[in-house]
Amino acid sequence: MNTDIRNELNKIYKLTGVKLSIENEDEADIAELKKISAAYREKYSNSNLLLNILGGVYSYKEQADAIKSLGIKPGTKMRLYLIYAPAGLDENTVKIITSLYPGKSSEYLCMTDSTHICFLYPGEDNISHPLIDVIETEGMTGAYIAYSDIFTDISLLTKEYKELNTALNINRIFYSDKKITGPGDLGAGELIYNIPKAVCEKFLKNNIGEEIDDESIQLVNTFIRHNLSIAETSRYMHMHRNTLVYRIEQIEKKYGIDIKTFEGANIFNIAILITNFLKVKNNE
């Protein structure tokens, strides 16, 4: 048998477990055989297997086979990373990450859509910071990352992926200035995200009266971050103390909440989170 034909048939056998034979070599099209082996190579690549596992498209048996095909040893400690770039991602970003982590680990990486890349990293280290640094500097695009706890049961991949998607959504709504989100970082935003819209609207109506304007949100957020300190807030905002006090009094008068007290600031902070949540919900 022609050597090229034999090689392509062997490739197809290794990929699929199916033995093919050619009765008439003169009628065999080596180009078509190469297309078949290339198609199966893509279908059974670690990247495609990972993509299908994450998406939950396999049956139970198919998923078990796909997990086995990934070749990750039982008990291996892993983290899952979901990278999101609002402006979009492409294969160049995949190459950038691959160059940062060459070898076997870079095989467990796939684009789930035009703005998300998922990376299954076999290791305990938290690589969020180097990942986002290289994507933003070399890929020249703003990005956000959510990462999982360490896990060893690879059958949890679909669950971990769904949780990271939710984490990125919550981060986008409530903490848009935070680039990296890990387990336990979602705070009250996670709670509000799961509260019915009608309940959120009722909370605002009973405690604030209306959604909070952007200028008030910015000032109060800064005030809360500086532990309700007039001096620290005015210094950070480059604002005269008296001007800050006046603006705080105007906000308190408008919304009926004394934000200089712990209780008032806490209620107002929840109202800010709910306001951000409702803006997204109302635009969906």
N, C-alpha and C positions, 0 to 999 in steps of 0.2 A: 504494500500500500504506500502511496505517496507520503513522504515524511510530513509535509505541511498539513495534509488532510488528517493523518494520524494524530498530530499534535493538537489540532483543533477539536477532534473527537474526544481526546483525553481531557482537554480543558472542560468540555461540556459534561463529561462524566464526573469529574471532580466537583463541579459546581452543582450538579443536579442529581447525581447517583444513577442517571439513566445512560445505558450503553447504546450507542447508535452504530449502525454499520452502513457502509456504502457498497451497493451491489455493482455499480458501474462508475469507476473513477473518472471516466471521460466526461460523464454528465454531472459530476460533482462541481459545485461552485464554491471555491475556497473563500471568496469574499462573503458569501452568504453564511458560511459556517462561522467566520470571524464575527459577523454581526450577531449571530445567535449566542456565541460564547460571551461577547461583550455585553449583550443585553442581560444574560443571566448573571454575569459578574456584577453588574450594577444592581440587579434585583437582590442578590445575596450579599452585597457589600455591608460592612458593619454600619455605615452611615444610613443606608436604606432600612436595614433591620431595626436600628434604633428609632428611626422616624416612625415606622409602623407600630413598634411597641408603644411609643409615647402616645401615638394617636389612638391606640386601642382598637386597631383594625383587625387584629388576628383573633382567631378562635382560641380557646384555652390551649388546645394541643399545638396549634401553630405558634402561639406565643412561647410555649415551653421549648419548642424546637428552635425558635429564633433566639431566645435567650442563651440556649446551649451553643448556638452558632457564633455568638459574640465572643466566646472563648475566654470569658472572665472566670477566674477560679473561684469556687465557693469560699465564702468567708472574706473575700476581698473588700477592704474598706473603700467606700466611694462617696463622692459628693456630686450632686447634679446642679448645673448652672444654667440659668435661662437668661440670655442676653437680649435686650430690646433696644433698638435704635429707631426713633420716630421717623428719621429721614430716610430710612431704608438700609438694608444690608445686601451684600452680594458675595460672590465666590472669593473675591479679593479678601474679604474679612475672614473667611474660612482659612485662607492661605496664611494670613497674618497670625491667627491663633495657632495654626499648625506649625509655623516656624518658631513660635514661642515654646511650644510643647511637642517637639518632634518624637517620632517613634510610635509605639503601640497606643499610647493614650490619645493621640490625635485622631485615631480611627473612630473614636466614639463621639463624633461631632456631626451635627446635621442642621440644615436650615429648615425650620418648621413652616415658615412663610417668609415674605419679603422683608419683614422687620424683626424677626426673631431667629436666634441661633441657640440650640441646646447642646451642652457639652457635658458628657458623663466623664468625670475625671477620677481615675482609680488612684486614690490617695487621700490621706487625712488632712493635708494642708488646705487652708483657705486661700485660693488663688484669685479671689474677686478683684483685689486692688491691681495686681499686675495685668489681669485680663482687661479691665476697663481702661487702664493707662495705655496699653498698646493699641487698643481699638480706637481710642480718641486721638492719640498722637499719630499713629501710622495710618489708621483708617480715616482720620479726619472727620469723624462724625460723633455727635453726642450719643451717649449710651447709658443704659441702666442695667443693673444685674440683680437677680434674685438667686439665692443659693440655699441648698437644703442642709439639714443636719447630715452627719456621717451615717451611712447605712450599709449593710452587707447583703441584704436580701434583694437581689436584682429584680425579683417579681414585683417589687414596690415601685418600679420606674413610672408606670402610668399614673399612679397616685401622686408621687412626688412631682411629676410634671404638671398635673392639674393644680396642685397647691402653689407651685411657683408662678403659674399663670395668674392665679388669684392674687398672690402677693404683689406682683407687678401692677395689677389693676388697682389694688388698694393704695399702693405707693403713688401711682399716678394721680389718684384723686386727692389723697390727703397729705402726702409728703413729697411733692414734686421736686423739691430742692435736694432730696436725698438720692444719691446715685446708687448705693448698694443696700440691698435689703436681705437680712438674714432671719432665721427663725427667732421669733420673739421680738422682732423690731416693729411690728405693725400697730402696737398700742391700741388706743381707743378706736382707731380707724377700722380695725378688723371687726370690732363689735358693731359699729355703725353700718358698715358695709352689708351686714346680714340682717339689719333691722328694716322692716317694710317702710316704703317711702311715706305712707300715710302717717305712720308713727313719728317719723322724723319731722314731718311738717307740723304735726301737733305739738311737738316739743318746742319748735321755734315760735309757734303762735303763743303758747302759754308762757314762755320764759323771755323771749326777745321781742316778739311781735312781728318780725319780718326777717328776711334774709339780710345778712350783714354786707355792707358795701366793701369793696376791695381796699380802699384807703384805711378804713377802720381795722380790717383784718390784718393788714401789714403792721400797723402801729401796735395793736394789742398782741400780736404774735411776738413782736420784738420785746414788748414790755414783759410778757410771760417768760420768754427765754432768758431775760435778765433778772429773774426772780422778783418781779414787781418793784424793782428799784428805779426810782425816778432819776437818780444821779447816773446810774449805769446806762439806762436807756437813752437819756439825753446825750450822754457822751458818745454812745455808739451811733446815734442818728444825727450827730452834729447839730443838735437842736437846743436852743436855750431852754433852761429848766422851766421857766414860766410859760413858754410856748407849749411845751409838752404837757404841763399840768392843765393848761386851758383846753388842749385837744382831748385829753383824757376826760375832762369834765363834760365836754360836748358829747363824747361817745356815751358816757354814763347817762346823760340827760336824754339822748336819742333812744337808747335801748333799755333804759330803766334798770341797769345792772351796775353795782359798785365794783369795778374791776380792780380796785386797789386792795380788796380783801381776797383771801385765798378762795373762799366759797364763790364769790362773784367771778373771779378770774377762771375758776374751774368750769362754771356754767357757761361762761362766754367762750372758753376754748372748745367745749363740746359743740356749742352753737356754730363756731367757725367750721369745725369738721363737717357738721351736718350741712351747712351752707355750701361747702365745696362739693359734697356728695350730691346734693339736689341739683346743682348746676350741671353736673355730668348726666344725671338721670333725666333731667328735663330736655337735654340735647340729644338723647338717644333716640 
